[in-house]
Amino acid sequence: MEKIAYTILAVFLMFGCSKQPSIIGKQLDDVENAIEVNPDSTKALLDNIHAPETLNNSSFARWCMLSGKLTDIIYDSLLPAEYFERAYAWYLKHGTSTEQVQILIYLGRSYTEDGDYDKAMAIYTDAIDIADKNELNNSLGYIYSYMGDLYQLRTMIEKATKKYKTAAKYFMKAGNTKSYACALRDVGYGYTCMDSLNIALSILFKADSVATNLDNKNVKASIDNIIGNTYLIKADFEKAKKH
């Protein structure tokens, strides 16, 4: 009788343990399928996965990655850095180079939100090593952009501008026109901050020309706004007003 009881318990535990990952996997599949078309419902789906820190490492890493991707769409706060640290440990062993770089980008950004700029810069440097070895040009563009943002936060404008220039180079290689225009915008803004206004305008008009071919009014408007502010600094009020 005792043996039968142990057998039933073992079967029950095996069924329960094997069923949970499949349920979580289905929920994560639903999130991945909805993330681009309906980010609001995606957030609700992610929030319905309670106590994600108790998931196994594979499911937890995927949950973190999807949460990061959703943040890029709805501009929400990132997960705590320790979450991405755990996710990276799994992707380092089991993920592709693209996944490893992407989770490191989220980790670096999370440290930036925490104000730990040195740690964020170290993380980005590690990401560059992986991305460079695997010729992930688009990822390199984003990493250098975020490095530029870090220098901006430290008001190290010249260093920030150099990083944005490098980002623009990689975005152009990757054929990412939108991010290329944004990187040029950031370079132009850097020159505006350094009071090199004619250089700034030359680069900003190049960014504006690239953005004209995009179906994205926000990018175009952000470039136009900096052009207007640059003319304002030059005291060319008519052109500033126009932009």
HELIX and SHEET records of a PDB file:
HELIX    1   1 GLU A    2  ALA A   34  1                                  33    
HELIX    2   2 PRO A   39  ASP A   47  1                                   9    
HELIX    3   3 PRO A   52  THR A   54  5                                   3    
HELIX    4   4 ASN A   57  ILE A   74  1                                  18    
HELIX    5   5 ALA A   81  HIS A   94  1                                  14    
HELIX    6   6 SER A   97  GLU A  113  1                                  17    
HELIX    7   7 TYR A  117  LYS A  133  1                                  17    
HELIX    8   8 ASN A  137  LEU A  153  1                                  17    
HELIX    9   9 ILE A  157  ALA A  174  1                                  18    
HELIX   10  10 THR A  177  CYS A  193  1                                  17    
HELIX   11  11 LEU A  197  THR A  212  1                                  16    
HELIX   12  12 LYS A  217  ILE A  233  1                                  17    
HELIX   13  13 PHE A  237  LYS A  242  1                                   6    
END                                                                             
